[in-house]
Amino acid sequence: MQRRAKQRPSQQECNSSQEAQTPTRKWQRPLLVFGVLVILLAVPPWWDVQTHPHWDKVGWLPFVSWPVRLRDVIVNLLLFVPLGAGVAIHAARRPLTVTALVAAAFSVAGELSQVYSHGRFPSATDVCVNIAGAVVAARLTRYIGR
């Protein structure tokens, strides 16, 4: 009696089965690129960069330091949604932690760039809300992707 050796699936079969299991994977790179571009275009003060910093304009205490406006909170929350979803799809391990760290890095960099602007007000509130928007999007993306 002959035994048949088990055949391993080909690379193409593995790729097609993985894609079939996770339909959100096809949006992985475009969503991540879109999220980064939105943030890079919206957060830094491209039109009002000065050569000297304005540290006196920084709102150091989240949700306490002026200015805290509901419109700004909502915009900042929504601004980081594409990034959060893209990072969550991309991250293999600990997607919420990775998303929070990436969002924090982008948010802090963006707020620091606003220190060199007359018309922008960097604040810790923006950083907290940006991270929250990204993490909520990451959580929803992981929940929907199941």
Secondary structure, 3 states (H helix, E strand, C coil): CCCCCCCCCCHHHHHHHHHHHCHHHHHHHHHHHHHHHHHHHHCCCCCCECCCCCHHHCECCCCCCCCCCHHHHHHHHHHCHHHHHHHHHHCCCCHHHHHHHHHHHHHHHHHHHHCCECCCCCEHHHHHHHHHHHHHHHHHHHHHCC
